[in-house]
Structures are given as C-alpha cells and as structure tokens.
Amino acid sequence: MQDTYKTILKHSEPTLYKDKGSKFFGYAFPIKSEEEINTHIDYLKKEHHKARHWCYAWRIGNSYEYYRINDDGEPSGSAGLPIYGQIQSKEVTNILIVVVRYFGGTKLGVSGLITAYKTTAQWTLEQSEIITKTIDWNYALKFAYTDMNKVQRIVKQMSVELISQQMDMDCTYIISIRKSECEKVIAAFEELRCVRITLLA
C-alpha cells in the first residue's frame, strides 16, 4: 500500500534560462489547493509585469491525481506540457511550477520553446528541496472519561499522533494515523468496545 509521496519543502529561488534574447524565469511553489495557484500567479504577474507569458503546470493530491497545464498563449504543447513532464520525472505532487518568459525579439520555434520550458522547469526542481511525506488519515475518537487510560495506552503503544483533545465527562481525541497502519490501529481501538472512531474528511 502506497502511503508516501514526494513534494517540495518550500518555494524555490528563481532560476534563469536564456535563448536568443528571451529570458525564462522558473519558480516552484508547494501547494495544497487550487485556490493557492491564482495567488502565486497573480504575484508573479505583478513581479514580472513586463513579461509576455506566465506558463505553468501543477499537480495536487497525495496519490498524484489532479493536475493541469497552461501554455498562456505559447503554441499548444510547447510550454505547460514540458513543465509538467519535469513534475512527472521527479515524481512530485502538491506543487506548482511557473515559467515566466520575456520575449527577446527572435522566435524560438516550437522545439526551441519546448527545450526552454523543459530546461527551466528541470533547473527549478533541481534547486528545490524534495522531501518525502507520509499519507496520514485523521480520526475522531469519542469515549467516556473513565476509559481515558485505556485509550491513551493504545495511543502510546501504536505511536499515534494526537492532534487535539477535549476532556470532559465525554472526551474527544483527534488523532492522525499513517495510512498503512490504519487497519491495525483501528482494530486495537475497536477491541476496547468503549470507543467510537470516525474518519474525518
């Protein structure tokens, strides 16, 4: 069962590729939702307000399931796809790569553009710190205060991460479990017969 994924630790320093007067600036950002994408692109459009194109590709999802490419006026398949190809090559997700182009007055042709966008994205990823994260699922545990010691014993034994706790006559724990460990941990709690466990969206 796959329960890890690769992403970047933080946004990268810009890279620069040049060809026949055109300049290509590459940026990589860690993202978790589509809402963040427009924020980063809007920022780069202000930062590079004299540029001609802001081409990008992104992928979101711990199982690498959602992605999109954008050529932003360049010939179809010459910008977004080569950028996305580098995301696939490095097997990273939850990432946005934007390549900003300043036109230098000489057309590069489709093959030249593909090389430029691919190379810029490659350099940008090489400059980024790629990390591996576990896929974790969050659960709510509900139980009586009198059963707290039993619940805490399993939390410690199973190395479950306790995110938050609400203590009262009826207690609630929010816990995080590594995906591959979920079945075993849930079974341990269910054996107590005093805990109601619910997967959180």
Backbone bond lengths (Angstrom), bond angles and torsions (degrees), N, CA, C in turn:
res aa  C-N    CA-C-N  psi(-1)  N-CA   C-N-CA  omega(-1)  CA-C   N-CA-C  phi
1 M - - - 1.468 - - 1.528 109.95 -
2 Q 1.316 116.35 121.69 1.463 119.54 179.07 1.516 109.35 -72.93
3 D 1.324 116.73 122.25 1.465 118.97 178.08 1.525 111.35 -135.19
4 T 1.338 116.08 25.66 1.461 120.75 173.09 1.528 109.31 -133.98
5 Y 1.315 116.02 159.53 1.459 121.74 175.27 1.517 108.31 -149.88
6 K 1.330 115.82 161.20 1.465 121.01 -179.65 1.528 109.97 -110.15
7 T 1.308 115.02 140.56 1.463 121.16 176.58 1.524 107.68 -149.19
8 I 1.334 117.31 -174.07 1.466 119.68 177.38 1.525 109.31 -104.65
9 L 1.314 115.27 149.17 1.461 120.81 -175.63 1.525 112.14 -70.61
10 K 1.341 116.72 -42.40 1.462 121.43 -176.51 1.517 109.11 -154.81
11 H 1.337 116.18 172.28 1.461 119.20 -179.40 1.528 109.65 -65.72
12 S 1.328 115.27 146.72 1.464 121.08 -174.65 1.523 111.37 -85.85
13 E 1.321 114.48 161.57 1.462 119.92 167.39 1.529 107.28 -74.60
14 P 1.340 118.72 146.63 1.472 119.72 -177.54 1.523 112.35 -65.24
15 T 1.334 114.95 143.83 1.459 120.99 172.82 1.531 108.08 -107.84
16 L 1.327 116.70 162.18 1.470 120.28 -177.89 1.526 110.31 -136.84
17 Y 1.337 114.54 124.90 1.472 122.36 175.06 1.526 107.16 -118.30
18 K 1.337 116.51 137.59 1.462 120.52 -178.85 1.523 110.42 -124.42
19 D 1.324 115.93 143.09 1.467 121.17 175.26 1.524 109.13 -156.44
20 K 1.325 116.40 119.64 1.472 122.75 176.15 1.527 113.11 50.07
21 G 1.313 115.32 42.86 1.458 120.19 176.85 1.513 114.32 90.61
22 S 1.330 118.32 -22.68 1.461 120.82 177.37 1.525 109.96 -77.39
23 K 1.325 115.02 143.37 1.467 121.07 177.80 1.526 108.73 -118.49
24 F 1.320 115.63 136.47 1.460 122.33 -179.76 1.529 108.31 -123.46
25 F 1.326 116.08 113.61 1.464 121.44 178.50 1.532 108.83 -100.48
26 G 1.334 116.40 128.40 1.461 120.42 -178.39 1.515 112.68 -108.78
27 Y 1.322 115.05 138.66 1.467 121.79 179.49 1.526 109.49 -135.23
28 A 1.328 116.94 142.43 1.472 121.76 174.18 1.528 108.56 -126.06
29 F 1.330 115.33 136.62 1.459 121.34 -179.98 1.534 109.70 -130.03
30 P 1.335 118.21 136.49 1.466 119.11 170.28 1.531 108.59 -76.51
31 I 1.315 117.87 134.87 1.465 121.37 -179.28 1.526 109.37 -136.77
32 K 1.343 115.02 158.76 1.462 120.71 177.11 1.527 112.02 -124.31
33 S 1.333 116.71 -14.46 1.462 120.02 -178.10 1.523 110.04 -148.53
34 E 1.334 115.62 161.31 1.465 120.82 178.92 1.526 111.51 -65.76
35 E 1.333 116.76 -28.13 1.467 120.24 -178.71 1.527 111.74 -59.94
36 E 1.326 116.69 -31.87 1.470 120.15 -178.56 1.526 112.37 -70.99
37 I 1.326 116.64 -25.03 1.467 120.74 -173.27 1.523 111.31 -62.57
38 N 1.325 116.66 -49.81 1.474 120.23 -179.00 1.525 111.65 -61.24
39 T 1.324 116.79 -34.53 1.466 120.26 178.75 1.518 110.57 -61.15
40 H 1.328 116.39 -45.86 1.469 120.15 -179.35 1.528 111.38 -67.68
41 I 1.328 116.80 -41.47 1.464 119.73 -178.68 1.532 110.79 -68.07
42 D 1.322 116.88 -40.63 1.467 120.30 176.54 1.524 110.71 -60.11
43 Y 1.326 115.84 -39.92 1.461 120.17 178.70 1.534 110.44 -62.27
44 L 1.345 116.22 -44.84 1.467 119.57 -178.25 1.523 112.09 -69.16
45 K 1.333 117.31 -30.85 1.465 119.85 177.12 1.530 111.03 -68.28
46 K 1.314 116.76 -31.21 1.465 120.00 175.68 1.528 109.80 -76.69
47 E 1.327 115.86 -39.88 1.464 121.21 -178.94 1.528 111.09 -66.92
48 H 1.329 116.58 -36.20 1.464 122.52 -178.64 1.534 109.48 -121.49
49 H 1.307 116.51 58.37 1.468 120.65 -172.53 1.535 112.99 -68.63
50 K 1.331 117.60 -14.75 1.468 120.09 178.76 1.531 112.45 -97.74
51 A 1.315 117.08 2.31 1.470 120.31 -179.65 1.526 110.19 -73.15
52 R 1.339 116.01 165.70 1.464 121.85 -177.92 1.542 112.09 -98.34
53 H 1.325 116.59 -37.14 1.471 120.53 -175.40 1.528 110.57 -138.16
54 W 1.332 114.68 145.07 1.466 122.33 174.52 1.534 106.23 -127.26
55 C 1.301 116.76 84.46 1.476 122.13 -174.61 1.527 109.36 -92.84
56 Y 1.323 116.02 148.43 1.468 117.44 -175.57 1.523 112.46 -155.82
57 A 1.336 113.20 167.21 1.463 122.48 171.05 1.516 107.11 -147.24
58 W 1.322 115.64 146.18 1.465 119.01 176.84 1.524 110.77 -142.26
59 R 1.319 113.98 158.61 1.460 120.44 174.23 1.528 107.86 -142.47
60 I 1.327 114.88 135.06 1.462 121.93 -178.67 1.525 108.75 -131.77
61 G 1.312 115.80 146.57 1.469 121.09 175.61 1.511 110.99 119.00
62 N 1.323 116.65 131.72 1.460 120.61 -179.06 1.520 112.15 -65.35
63 S 1.342 116.39 -17.85 1.465 120.81 175.88 1.531 110.61 -105.40
64 Y 1.347 116.19 16.12 1.461 122.70 174.89 1.531 112.28 63.30
65 E 1.344 117.50 35.98 1.462 119.31 -168.44 1.528 116.32 -91.62
66 Y 1.324 119.77 -24.02 1.466 120.39 -175.49 1.530 110.63 -116.80
67 Y 1.322 116.31 132.88 1.457 119.00 177.83 1.537 109.27 -152.69
68 R 1.338 114.60 163.88 1.464 120.51 175.78 1.518 108.69 -156.38
69 I 1.336 115.36 150.77 1.460 121.00 176.52 1.524 108.74 -126.61
70 N 1.331 116.16 154.58 1.463 120.77 -179.96 1.524 109.47 -146.48
71 D 1.337 116.01 121.53 1.470 121.63 179.66 1.530 112.96 -85.44
72 D 1.315 117.11 -15.17 1.475 123.41 177.05 1.533 112.81 45.09
73 G 1.326 116.41 50.65 1.459 120.44 173.98 1.519 115.04 94.24
74 E 1.320 117.78 -13.15 1.464 119.79 173.97 1.540 108.51 -74.40
75 P 1.344 118.23 160.68 1.472 119.73 177.95 1.528 111.52 -53.19
76 S 1.328 115.63 141.54 1.464 121.16 -175.56 1.532 112.00 -53.18
77 G 1.327 115.56 128.66 1.458 121.29 177.09 1.515 115.19 83.53
78 S 1.337 117.32 0.96 1.470 119.33 -174.93 1.520 113.65 -94.90
79 A 1.328 117.56 -10.54 1.467 119.39 -174.33 1.532 112.46 -129.42
80 G 1.340 116.47 -66.49 1.466 120.02 -176.58 1.515 113.45 -59.67
81 L 1.331 116.39 -41.14 1.467 120.38 -178.04 1.527 112.63 -66.73
82 P 1.335 119.27 -45.69 1.475 118.66 175.86 1.532 112.88 -61.75
83 I 1.330 116.41 -34.73 1.474 119.26 176.89 1.524 109.31 -64.89
84 Y 1.344 116.01 -47.18 1.458 119.95 -179.11 1.527 111.44 -63.83
85 G 1.329 116.14 -32.98 1.461 119.93 177.61 1.520 112.43 -58.32
86 Q 1.328 117.01 -34.71 1.463 120.71 178.19 1.526 111.47 -74.09
87 I 1.329 116.99 -33.54 1.469 120.21 174.17 1.528 109.45 -62.23
88 Q 1.343 115.62 -43.25 1.461 119.95 177.82 1.526 111.08 -64.86
89 S 1.329 116.33 -41.44 1.456 121.25 -177.87 1.524 111.93 -60.10
90 K 1.324 116.59 -39.81 1.474 121.51 -179.49 1.533 112.03 -87.63
91 E 1.339 116.12 -4.71 1.476 122.02 177.89 1.525 112.07 54.84
92 V 1.342 115.32 46.46 1.466 120.13 179.33 1.523 110.08 -109.10
93 T 1.322 115.25 157.94 1.457 121.17 177.55 1.524 108.92 -140.54
94 N 1.326 116.23 178.08 1.470 122.08 -175.85 1.533 109.67 52.25
95 I 1.335 114.01 51.58 1.464 120.27 -174.12 1.530 110.16 -145.11
96 L 1.319 114.66 145.50 1.467 123.34 172.76 1.523 107.71 -123.73
97 I 1.338 116.75 128.84 1.466 120.74 173.18 1.516 107.96 -118.33
98 V 1.322 115.86 126.73 1.460 122.54 178.88 1.529 108.09 -119.27
99 V 1.329 115.09 132.88 1.463 120.16 174.12 1.525 107.54 -117.37
100 V 1.326 115.76 119.62 1.462 123.02 -178.03 1.523 108.67 -98.50
101 R 1.337 116.47 126.49 1.469 119.79 -177.93 1.524 112.43 -112.83
102 Y 1.328 114.14 130.48 1.456 122.03 167.89 1.532 106.49 -102.67
103 F 1.324 116.85 121.01 1.466 120.85 -177.85 1.522 109.84 -73.73
104 G 1.341 115.65 132.50 1.465 119.92 -175.56 1.513 114.49 -98.33
105 G 1.344 117.24 4.25 1.458 119.36 177.12 1.514 114.17 100.73
106 T 1.323 117.49 -14.69 1.464 121.63 179.07 1.521 109.58 -119.07
107 K 1.324 116.93 126.09 1.457 120.39 178.89 1.530 110.13 -68.69
108 L 1.317 115.78 141.54 1.457 120.90 -177.17 1.521 112.66 -97.82
109 G 1.340 116.52 -14.40 1.458 119.42 -175.01 1.518 110.05 77.69
110 V 1.312 116.02 163.16 1.470 119.98 -176.47 1.524 111.27 -61.17
111 S 1.325 117.51 -44.99 1.471 119.51 -178.44 1.525 111.12 -63.95
112 G 1.335 116.72 -38.06 1.459 120.17 177.82 1.517 112.16 -66.07
113 L 1.334 115.66 -39.05 1.460 119.48 177.90 1.527 111.49 -66.54
114 I 1.329 116.22 -42.62 1.469 119.91 178.76 1.524 110.03 -58.24
115 T 1.328 116.32 -45.12 1.471 120.33 179.09 1.522 110.94 -62.11
116 A 1.336 116.19 -43.16 1.465 120.58 -177.01 1.527 111.52 -64.79
117 Y 1.332 116.67 -48.31 1.469 119.46 -177.55 1.531 111.37 -70.37
118 K 1.320 116.25 -37.93 1.475 120.12 178.29 1.527 110.69 -64.16
119 T 1.333 116.08 -47.24 1.464 120.31 -177.58 1.518 111.62 -65.56
120 T 1.330 116.74 -41.89 1.467 119.91 179.18 1.521 110.82 -61.99
121 A 1.341 116.61 -44.38 1.472 120.19 178.49 1.526 110.71 -64.05
122 Q 1.324 116.30 -39.99 1.472 120.67 179.09 1.525 110.73 -61.57
123 W 1.334 116.42 -48.44 1.462 120.05 179.61 1.525 111.00 -62.17
124 T 1.330 115.99 -38.50 1.463 120.33 -179.09 1.527 110.72 -63.50
125 L 1.323 116.84 -42.99 1.464 120.12 178.46 1.528 111.60 -69.16
126 E 1.321 116.62 -36.28 1.463 119.59 178.79 1.521 111.39 -65.19
127 Q 1.318 115.86 -27.28 1.459 120.19 179.40 1.531 112.07 -86.82
128 S 1.317 117.15 -10.63 1.463 121.65 -179.24 1.528 110.45 -89.77
129 E 1.308 115.67 148.83 1.473 120.06 176.43 1.521 108.84 -87.84
130 I 1.321 116.41 110.54 1.460 121.81 -179.08 1.527 109.21 -90.47
131 I 1.329 115.88 129.72 1.465 121.19 -177.96 1.527 109.76 -124.66
132 T 1.316 116.06 158.77 1.463 122.08 176.08 1.514 109.48 -107.19
133 K 1.326 115.87 130.31 1.463 121.34 179.30 1.527 109.65 -120.11
134 T 1.321 115.31 154.45 1.462 119.28 176.03 1.529 109.34 -88.37
135 I 1.319 115.85 150.89 1.464 121.36 172.87 1.524 107.03 -87.00
136 D 1.313 115.95 116.54 1.456 121.54 -177.11 1.526 110.65 -117.12
137 W 1.317 116.06 141.75 1.462 121.84 176.71 1.520 109.07 -112.09
138 N 1.324 115.86 140.34 1.461 121.63 -179.16 1.528 111.20 -99.65
139 Y 1.316 114.40 139.58 1.469 121.23 179.78 1.522 109.67 -131.58
140 A 1.324 115.60 152.21 1.462 122.04 171.79 1.525 108.34 -104.01
141 L 1.320 115.76 131.03 1.466 121.94 175.10 1.523 108.41 -109.56
142 K 1.312 117.08 127.02 1.466 121.15 176.85 1.526 108.23 -120.13
143 F 1.334 115.93 130.99 1.460 120.39 -175.76 1.526 109.36 -160.19
144 A 1.326 115.77 165.04 1.463 121.18 178.93 1.528 109.99 -77.43
145 Y 1.311 115.60 150.49 1.469 120.92 -179.23 1.529 111.32 -56.29
146 T 1.313 116.13 -34.66 1.468 120.85 -178.19 1.538 112.78 -66.98
147 D 1.336 116.67 -16.49 1.461 120.87 -179.97 1.536 112.67 -100.61
148 M 1.322 116.45 8.74 1.463 120.55 -173.25 1.529 112.45 -60.41
149 N 1.331 117.93 -41.73 1.463 120.18 -178.13 1.526 111.76 -61.96
150 K 1.333 116.51 -38.71 1.465 120.19 178.73 1.533 110.42 -63.65
151 V 1.338 115.88 -42.81 1.468 120.77 -179.22 1.522 110.47 -66.87
152 Q 1.322 116.43 -44.08 1.467 120.23 -178.53 1.528 111.52 -64.12
153 R 1.314 116.65 -33.56 1.457 120.01 179.64 1.535 110.72 -62.19
154 I 1.344 116.34 -42.45 1.465 119.71 178.52 1.524 110.97 -69.48
155 V 1.324 116.77 -39.30 1.466 120.51 178.11 1.520 110.37 -56.35
156 K 1.342 116.82 -42.38 1.470 120.78 -179.33 1.527 111.43 -74.84
157 Q 1.319 117.00 -43.08 1.464 120.75 -177.69 1.519 112.02 -63.48
158 M 1.325 116.18 -39.40 1.463 121.29 -175.18 1.530 112.93 -90.85
159 S 1.326 117.56 2.47 1.468 122.12 -178.06 1.531 111.42 53.33
160 V 1.330 115.18 43.94 1.464 121.67 177.74 1.520 109.14 -81.46
161 E 1.321 117.42 138.97 1.464 120.58 178.15 1.529 109.67 -82.98
162 L 1.311 115.52 124.08 1.470 121.43 177.58 1.522 108.14 -92.69
163 I 1.331 116.23 112.25 1.467 121.15 -176.16 1.522 111.07 -84.13
164 S 1.330 116.75 -45.31 1.466 120.44 178.97 1.523 109.13 -154.65
165 Q 1.325 115.35 160.90 1.464 120.11 178.89 1.512 110.64 -145.14
166 Q 1.299 114.74 141.36 1.462 121.46 177.01 1.523 106.92 -124.08
167 M 1.330 115.74 114.31 1.458 121.07 -173.77 1.525 110.45 -103.00
168 D 1.315 115.60 126.05 1.466 122.46 177.36 1.519 105.92 -160.99
169 M 1.321 117.46 -163.83 1.456 119.14 173.18 1.527 109.83 -60.71
170 D 1.337 115.35 -37.98 1.465 121.47 169.73 1.519 107.48 -109.34
171 C 1.319 116.78 126.10 1.463 121.33 -174.54 1.530 111.02 -106.10
172 T 1.327 115.02 152.47 1.459 121.27 175.36 1.520 109.62 -132.66
173 Y 1.325 116.10 125.34 1.455 122.07 172.30 1.529 107.65 -110.66
174 I 1.327 116.28 138.53 1.460 120.98 167.44 1.518 105.82 -106.23
175 I 1.332 115.62 120.31 1.454 120.30 -176.31 1.529 110.65 -121.94
176 S 1.329 115.36 158.38 1.460 121.81 176.83 1.519 108.25 -120.81
177 I 1.349 116.12 129.83 1.457 121.60 -177.84 1.520 109.06 -124.51
178 R 1.321 115.99 134.47 1.463 120.07 174.34 1.527 108.76 -62.02
179 K 1.328 116.00 136.40 1.467 122.16 -172.06 1.531 112.97 -49.81
180 S 1.327 117.07 -45.37 1.461 120.35 -176.19 1.526 112.90 -70.20
181 E 1.350 116.61 -15.44 1.459 120.88 -178.62 1.526 112.57 -99.31
182 C 1.334 116.46 -5.96 1.468 120.15 -171.51 1.531 113.25 -56.86
183 E 1.314 116.51 -49.07 1.466 119.76 -175.07 1.526 111.23 -59.11
184 K 1.322 116.62 -43.86 1.462 121.56 -178.61 1.533 111.37 -66.93
185 V 1.324 116.82 -43.99 1.464 120.86 -178.02 1.532 110.95 -67.26
186 I 1.332 116.03 -44.67 1.472 119.81 -179.84 1.522 110.50 -61.20
187 A 1.332 116.40 -41.06 1.468 120.12 178.95 1.520 110.94 -60.63
188 A 1.329 116.88 -38.79 1.473 120.68 179.64 1.520 111.03 -64.48
189 F 1.330 116.85 -42.13 1.466 119.62 177.97 1.525 111.42 -68.30
190 E 1.329 117.05 -39.25 1.466 120.41 -178.63 1.524 111.71 -66.02
191 E 1.326 117.07 -28.04 1.462 120.62 177.97 1.521 112.03 -65.46
192 L 1.321 116.60 -25.40 1.470 119.84 179.12 1.530 111.66 -67.10
193 R 1.328 116.25 -29.79 1.471 123.53 -179.86 1.541 112.39 61.27
194 C 1.314 116.52 17.29 1.460 119.28 178.61 1.520 110.73 -128.33
195 V 1.344 116.34 7.38 1.464 121.49 -176.10 1.522 109.37 -121.27
196 R 1.326 115.80 132.63 1.451 120.82 171.52 1.527 108.21 -100.97
197 I 1.325 117.12 118.50 1.462 121.59 -175.45 1.513 110.01 -113.49
198 T 1.346 115.88 130.85 1.476 121.58 -175.55 1.516 109.71 -131.87
199 L 1.321 116.47 131.46 1.466 121.37 175.69 1.526 109.20 -73.26
200 L 1.313 117.17 131.21 1.452 122.03 179.88 1.532 109.71 -93.52
201 A 1.337 115.98 142.11 1.468 120.78 -179.31 1.516 109.77 -68.37
